[in-house]
Structures are given as structure tokens and as C-alpha cells.
Amino acid sequence: MKTAHKTLLVAALTVLGCGGANPDPSEPLESARNGQKHEVGHREPGKAEPGKAEHDEMAMPAPVKAFHDVLAPRWHAERGPKRTADTCAALGEFHRGADAIAAAPAPQGRDATAWSAAGVQLVDAVGGLDAACKAGDAAGFETAFAQVHERFHAAMEASAGEQH
């Protein structure tokens, strides 16, 4: 079963278009994306890549997918004032999404303690992003936004990752 869980985690990271890496917020965005796949849903249904299971974004728990849908377009946008403004304008969605993850029961077969901790940490990270937005500090924003991204990946892993 461990192999199946690893495959699912890799699948989820691939579908999300994020390599799972925690980019250094001081690095240019493009260098942080190197090696990340961004092709989502471009294969025909039922046509998995050779040697890989077919991946379905809908396999993610609903609150995780909903948060991804808020995070992804902003995270992958070009860094700068527009990205900051668009992200800060969506703080209500970020808060609702993080709260929904924190309030949701652990997905079936997942470690409830890890899931709960990931939800709480995501809520805290969104709170940090909120504070950075209100402070109007561009460097603080990038650091806080990177933390939200990292904590989202931790929640995603807790929802689909391998149990130890």
C-alpha cells in the first residue's frame, strides 16, 4: 500500500501543477518553477501515461480542491503589485478555504492528527498573509504567501499522503 500512497501523492502534485518544492521567496518566480509541470487535464480520459495511474483532480477532498482553485492562479501569477493586489483582494476566499479544510474531518484512511494539524497550520498561514497584506509590505507578502503555499501542500499531503 505504501507504493499506492506515494503514487497518489505524486499524482496530486502533478495535477496541481506544483512540484511540491518550497521555493525561496527571494528567488525570481520563474526559477522557483523550474521542473514543475503545469499541464493539467490535457490527456484524454482513460489514457494514462505509460507506467502511471490516471490522475483525477476530483479525487482531492472538496475543501482541498476548493482551496487549490483559489491559490493556484494567484501563486502562479507573475510576481509584482498586481499579484499582490489580486491575492490580497481574495483574502476572504483564502480564509474561508483554510477554515473549511480545518473544519473538515480527515479523509477516509488518513491520519486525523496530521490532517487536523495541517488545517490549523494553514489557517495560521492565511492569518499571516492577511497581516502582510494589511501592512503593505511587499517582501513580507512574498514570505507569507510562500508559507500559505507550503502549508497548503502539507494539507494536501495529509489528505493523500503516505501514513507512517
Sequence and secondary structure as in RCSB ss.txt:
>XXXX:A:sequence
MKTAHKTLLVAALTVLGCGGANPDPSEPLESARNGQKHEVGHREPGKAEPGKAEHDEMAMPAPVKAFHDVLAPRW
HAERGPKRTADTCAALGEFHRGADAIAAAPAPQGRDATAWSAAGVQLVDAVGGLDAACKAGDAAGFETAFAQVHE
RFHAAMEASAGEQH
>XXXX:A:secstr
 HHHHHHHHHHHHHHHT  S    TTS HHHHHTT     S S TT   TTS    GGGS HHHHHHHHHHHHHH
TS SSHHHHHHHHHTHHHHHHHHHHHHHS   TTS HHHHHHHHHHHHHHHHHHHHHHHHT HHHHHHHHHHHHH
HHHHHHHHHHS   
